[in-house]
Amino acid sequence: MSLADLYELDDSLSLALDVSHKDSGDYTQREKELRRYLRAAKRYTVSLIGGAA
């Protein structure tokens, strides 16, 4: 995967986190699990970007 693709993936994960955000913080269990997965994927993507740079 190219560095440009990794940055695009990172942007997409950030967008997914942004659109799933609730100001009230009142998330269902399924939403919490989804957001946990998105954050983990984002951390991994950032680590790949760091390793590729």
Biopython code that builds the backbone (N, CA, C, O; Angstrom):
import numpy as np
from Bio.PDB.StructureBuilder import StructureBuilder

atoms = [
    (1, "MET", "N", (0.857, -1.168, 0.000)),
    (1, "MET", "CA", (0.000, 0.000, 0.000)),
    (1, "MET", "C", (0.904, 1.232, 0.000)),
    (1, "MET", "O", (1.872, 1.306, 0.756)),
    (2, "SER", "N", (0.577, 2.183, -0.847)),
    (2, "SER", "CA", (1.409, 3.379, -0.938)),
    (2, "SER", "C", (1.140, 4.316, 0.240)),
    (2, "SER", "O", (0.121, 4.218, 0.923)),
    (3, "LEU", "N", (2.075, 5.210, 0.447)),
    (3, "LEU", "CA", (1.933, 6.194, 1.523)),
    (3, "LEU", "C", (0.688, 7.059, 1.289)),
    (3, "LEU", "O", (-0.022, 7.395, 2.237)),
    (4, "ALA", "N", (0.429, 7.412, 0.045)),
    (4, "ALA", "CA", (-0.762, 8.205, -0.279)),
    (4, "ALA", "C", (-2.038, 7.445, 0.100)),
    (4, "ALA", "O", (-2.990, 8.033, 0.614)),
    (5, "ASP", "N", (-2.045, 6.140, -0.159)),
    (5, "ASP", "CA", (-3.203, 5.313, 0.210)),
    (5, "ASP", "C", (-3.384, 5.268, 1.728)),
    (5, "ASP", "O", (-4.508, 5.309, 2.227)),
    (6, "LEU", "N", (-2.274, 5.184, 2.454)),
    (6, "LEU", "CA", (-2.353, 5.152, 3.916)),
    (6, "LEU", "C", (-2.922, 6.465, 4.455)),
    (6, "LEU", "O", (-3.732, 6.463, 5.383)),
    (7, "TYR", "N", (-2.497, 7.576, 3.873)),
    (7, "TYR", "CA", (-3.047, 8.865, 4.298)),
    (7, "TYR", "C", (-4.534, 8.968, 3.979)),
    (7, "TYR", "O", (-5.304, 9.516, 4.767)),
    (8, "GLU", "N", (-4.938, 8.444, 2.829)),
    (8, "GLU", "CA", (-6.354, 8.455, 2.474)),
    (8, "GLU", "C", (-7.157, 7.577, 3.432)),
    (8, "GLU", "O", (-8.262, 7.943, 3.833)),
    (9, "LEU", "N", (-6.612, 6.434, 3.793)),
    (9, "LEU", "CA", (-7.267, 5.554, 4.757)),
    (9, "LEU", "C", (-7.396, 6.250, 6.106)),
    (9, "LEU", "O", (-8.447, 6.177, 6.742)),
    (10, "ASP", "N", (-6.338, 6.922, 6.547)),
    (10, "ASP", "CA", (-6.367, 7.653, 7.808)),
    (10, "ASP", "C", (-7.453, 8.724, 7.786)),
    (10, "ASP", "O", (-8.192, 8.885, 8.758)),
    (11, "ASP", "N", (-7.549, 9.453, 6.682)),
    (11, "ASP", "CA", (-8.592, 10.472, 6.549)),
    (11, "ASP", "C", (-9.990, 9.853, 6.611)),
    (11, "ASP", "O", (-10.894, 10.405, 7.238)),
    (12, "SER", "N", (-10.155, 8.715, 5.964)),
    (12, "SER", "CA", (-11.456, 8.035, 5.960)),
    (12, "SER", "C", (-11.849, 7.567, 7.356)),
    (12, "SER", "O", (-13.008, 7.686, 7.754)),
    (13, "LEU", "N", (-10.884, 7.036, 8.095)),
    (13, "LEU", "CA", (-11.164, 6.593, 9.460)),
    (13, "LEU", "C", (-11.509, 7.775, 10.354)),
    (13, "LEU", "O", (-12.388, 7.674, 11.209)),
    (14, "SER", "N", (-10.818, 8.899, 10.159)),
    (14, "SER", "CA", (-11.128, 10.110, 10.924)),
    (14, "SER", "C", (-12.538, 10.578, 10.618)),
    (14, "SER", "O", (-13.280, 10.952, 11.526)),
    (15, "LEU", "N", (-12.911, 10.561, 9.353)),
    (15, "LEU", "CA", (-14.256, 10.969, 8.955)),
    (15, "LEU", "C", (-15.309, 10.052, 9.573)),
    (15, "LEU", "O", (-16.341, 10.524, 10.051)),
    (16, "ALA", "N", (-15.056, 8.757, 9.563)),
    (16, "ALA", "CA", (-16.002, 7.804, 10.160)),
    (16, "ALA", "C", (-16.172, 8.075, 11.654)),
    (16, "ALA", "O", (-17.283, 7.988, 12.179)),
    (17, "LEU", "N", (-15.086, 8.401, 12.335)),
    (17, "LEU", "CA", (-15.182, 8.738, 13.760)),
    (17, "LEU", "C", (-15.959, 10.036, 13.956)),
    (17, "LEU", "O", (-16.765, 10.152, 14.879)),
    (18, "ASP", "N", (-15.714, 11.004, 13.089)),
    (18, "ASP", "CA", (-16.413, 12.291, 13.193)),
    (18, "ASP", "C", (-17.918, 12.135, 13.006)),
    (18, "ASP", "O", (-18.701, 12.680, 13.784)),
    (19, "VAL", "N", (-18.326, 11.395, 11.982)),
    (19, "VAL", "CA", (-19.764, 11.278, 11.702)),
    (19, "VAL", "C", (-20.476, 10.388, 12.712)),
    (19, "VAL", "O", (-21.695, 10.480, 12.860)),
    (20, "SER", "N", (-19.744, 9.537, 13.402)),
    (20, "SER", "CA", (-20.381, 8.665, 14.398)),
    (20, "SER", "C", (-20.363, 9.278, 15.798)),
    (20, "SER", "O", (-20.867, 8.680, 16.749)),
    (21, "HIS", "N", (-19.780, 10.476, 15.920)),
    (21, "HIS", "CA", (-19.684, 11.140, 17.226)),
    (21, "HIS", "C", (-21.051, 11.633, 17.691)),
    (21, "HIS", "O", (-21.837, 12.160, 16.904)),
    (22, "LYS", "N", (-21.315, 11.458, 18.962)),
    (22, "LYS", "CA", (-22.530, 11.987, 19.589)),
    (22, "LYS", "C", (-22.106, 12.923, 20.703)),
    (22, "LYS", "O", (-21.364, 12.529, 21.603)),
    (23, "ASP", "N", (-22.575, 14.162, 20.645)),
    (23, "ASP", "CA", (-22.221, 15.132, 21.685)),
    (23, "ASP", "C", (-22.635, 14.650, 23.075)),
    (23, "ASP", "O", (-21.963, 14.926, 24.069)),
    (24, "SER", "N", (-23.744, 13.930, 23.125)),
    (24, "SER", "CA", (-24.240, 13.450, 24.414)),
    (24, "SER", "C", (-23.368, 12.334, 24.987)),
    (24, "SER", "O", (-23.378, 12.084, 26.192)),
    (25, "GLY", "N", (-22.609, 11.664, 24.108)),
    (25, "GLY", "CA", (-21.791, 10.548, 24.563)),
    (25, "GLY", "C", (-22.603, 9.306, 24.862)),
    (25, "GLY", "O", (-22.088, 8.343, 25.430)),
    (26, "ASP", "N", (-23.874, 9.324, 24.480)),
    (26, "ASP", "CA", (-24.787, 8.218, 24.764)),
    (26, "ASP", "C", (-24.752, 7.220, 23.607)),
    (26, "ASP", "O", (-25.592, 7.274, 22.709)),
    (27, "TYR", "N", (-23.774, 6.310, 23.634)),
    (27, "TYR", "CA", (-23.580, 5.335, 22.573)),
    (27, "TYR", "C", (-24.165, 3.988, 22.981)),
    (27, "TYR", "O", (-24.123, 3.601, 24.149)),
    (28, "THR", "N", (-24.714, 3.282, 21.990)),
    (28, "THR", "CA", (-25.134, 1.904, 22.236)),
    (28, "THR", "C", (-23.877, 1.037, 22.327)),
    (28, "THR", "O", (-22.789, 1.480, 21.958)),
    (29, "GLN", "N", (-24.020, -0.160, 22.803)),
    (29, "GLN", "CA", (-22.877, -1.073, 22.892)),
    (29, "GLN", "C", (-22.272, -1.300, 21.517)),
    (29, "GLN", "O", (-21.051, -1.318, 21.364)),
    (30, "ARG", "N", (-23.118, -1.471, 20.528)),
    (30, "ARG", "CA", (-22.636, -1.693, 19.157)),
    (30, "ARG", "C", (-21.848, -0.482, 18.647)),
    (30, "ARG", "O", (-20.818, -0.644, 17.993)),
    (31, "GLU", "N", (-22.327, 0.725, 18.942)),
    (31, "GLU", "CA", (-21.617, 1.944, 18.535)),
    (31, "GLU", "C", (-20.272, 2.063, 19.248)),
    (31, "GLU", "O", (-19.281, 2.483, 18.650)),
    (32, "LYS", "N", (-20.244, 1.693, 20.521)),
    (32, "LYS", "CA", (-18.981, 1.724, 21.264)),
    (32, "LYS", "C", (-17.971, 0.769, 20.646)),
    (32, "LYS", "O", (-16.798, 1.110, 20.491)),
    (33, "GLU", "N", (-18.426, -0.424, 20.297)),
    (33, "GLU", "CA", (-17.539, -1.405, 19.688)),
    (33, "GLU", "C", (-17.046, -0.922, 18.332)),
    (33, "GLU", "O", (-15.871, -1.093, 18.005)),
    (34, "LEU", "N", (-17.921, -0.327, 17.544)),
    (34, "LEU", "CA", (-17.539, 0.202, 16.241)),
    (34, "LEU", "C", (-16.493, 1.296, 16.391)),
    (34, "LEU", "O", (-15.495, 1.301, 15.672)),
    (35, "ARG", "N", (-16.711, 2.222, 17.316)),
    (35, "ARG", "CA", (-15.769, 3.321, 17.517)),
    (35, "ARG", "C", (-14.429, 2.805, 18.056)),
    (35, "ARG", "O", (-13.374, 3.328, 17.699)),
    (36, "ARG", "N", (-14.474, 1.795, 18.902)),
    (36, "ARG", "CA", (-13.239, 1.183, 19.411)),
    (36, "ARG", "C", (-12.442, 0.567, 18.255)),
    (36, "ARG", "O", (-11.222, 0.713, 18.182)),
    (37, "TYR", "N", (-13.144, -0.118, 17.362)),
    (37, "TYR", "CA", (-12.501, -0.716, 16.196)),
    (37, "TYR", "C", (-11.915, 0.370, 15.293)),
    (37, "TYR", "O", (-10.788, 0.231, 14.818)),
    (38, "LEU", "N", (-12.660, 1.443, 15.051)),
    (38, "LEU", "CA", (-12.171, 2.533, 14.205)),
    (38, "LEU", "C", (-10.917, 3.184, 14.790)),
    (38, "LEU", "O", (-9.962, 3.476, 14.071)),
    (39, "ARG", "N", (-10.936, 3.407, 16.108)),
    (39, "ARG", "CA", (-9.760, 4.014, 16.755)),
    (39, "ARG", "C", (-8.544, 3.089, 16.657)),
    (39, "ARG", "O", (-7.431, 3.557, 16.421)),
    (40, "ALA", "N", (-8.749, 1.788, 16.836)),
    (40, "ALA", "CA", (-7.644, 0.828, 16.731)),
    (40, "ALA", "C", (-7.101, 0.794, 15.298)),
    (40, "ALA", "O", (-5.889, 0.754, 15.090)),
    (41, "ALA", "N", (-7.992, 0.809, 14.325)),
    (41, "ALA", "CA", (-7.562, 0.819, 12.926)),
    (41, "ALA", "C", (-6.805, 2.101, 12.608)),
    (41, "ALA", "O", (-5.824, 2.075, 11.865)),
    (42, "LYS", "N", (-7.252, 3.217, 13.166)),
    (42, "LYS", "CA", (-6.571, 4.493, 12.950)),
    (42, "LYS", "C", (-5.173, 4.471, 13.566)),
    (42, "LYS", "O", (-4.214, 4.919, 12.938)),
    (43, "ARG", "N", (-5.049, 3.955, 14.787)),
    (43, "ARG", "CA", (-3.731, 3.853, 15.427)),
    (43, "ARG", "C", (-2.784, 2.995, 14.588)),
    (43, "ARG", "O", (-1.619, 3.347, 14.402)),
    (44, "TYR", "N", (-3.284, 1.882, 14.090)),
    (44, "TYR", "CA", (-2.457, 0.988, 13.270)),
    (44, "TYR", "C", (-2.046, 1.689, 11.976)),
    (44, "TYR", "O", (-0.895, 1.593, 11.548)),
    (45, "THR", "N", (-2.981, 2.383, 11.366)),
    (45, "THR", "CA", (-2.678, 3.108, 10.120)),
    (45, "THR", "C", (-1.620, 4.166, 10.352)),
    (45, "THR", "O", (-0.703, 4.317, 9.546)),
    (46, "VAL", "N", (-1.740, 4.902, 11.452)),
    (46, "VAL", "CA", (-0.743, 5.928, 11.784)),
    (46, "VAL", "C", (0.620, 5.284, 12.004)),
    (46, "VAL", "O", (1.640, 5.847, 11.606)),
    (47, "SER", "N", (0.649, 4.115, 12.631)),
    (47, "SER", "CA", (1.934, 3.434, 12.835)),
    (47, "SER", "C", (2.530, 2.987, 11.506)),
    (47, "SER", "O", (3.750, 3.009, 11.342)),
    (48, "LEU", "N", (1.699, 2.585, 10.564)),
    (48, "LEU", "CA", (2.186, 2.219, 9.232)),
    (48, "LEU", "C", (2.736, 3.448, 8.510)),
    (48, "LEU", "O", (3.766, 3.369, 7.840)),
    (49, "ILE", "N", (2.059, 4.564, 8.645)),
    (49, "ILE", "CA", (2.525, 5.803, 8.020)),
    (49, "ILE", "C", (3.885, 6.175, 8.595)),
    (49, "ILE", "O", (4.795, 6.553, 7.858)),
    (50, "GLY", "N", (4.021, 6.067, 9.916)),
    (50, "GLY", "CA", (5.298, 6.372, 10.550)),
    (50, "GLY", "C", (6.416, 5.466, 10.094)),
    (50, "GLY", "O", (7.559, 5.900, 9.953)),
    (51, "GLY", "N", (6.089, 4.203, 9.861)),
    (51, "GLY", "CA", (7.100, 3.258, 9.406)),
    (51, "GLY", "C", (7.454, 3.440, 7.943)),
    (51, "GLY", "O", (8.558, 3.099, 7.517)),
    (52, "ALA", "N", (6.518, 3.978, 7.176)),
    (52, "ALA", "CA", (6.763, 4.162, 5.740)),
    (52, "ALA", "C", (7.453, 5.475, 5.435)),
    (52, "ALA", "O", (8.022, 5.651, 4.358)),
    (53, "ALA", "N", (7.402, 6.411, 6.397)),
    (53, "ALA", "CA", (7.969, 7.741, 6.127)),
    (53, "ALA", "C", (9.480, 7.743, 6.232)),
    (53, "ALA", "O", (10.110, 8.782, 6.034)),
]
sb = StructureBuilder()
sb.init_structure("model")
sb.init_model(0)
sb.init_chain("A")
sb.init_seg("    ")
for serial, (resi, resn, name, xyz) in enumerate(atoms, 1):
    if name == "N":
        sb.init_residue(resn, " ", resi, " ")
    sb.init_atom(name, np.array(xyz, "f"), 0.0, 1.0, " ", f" {name:<3s}", serial, name[0])
structure = sb.get_structure()
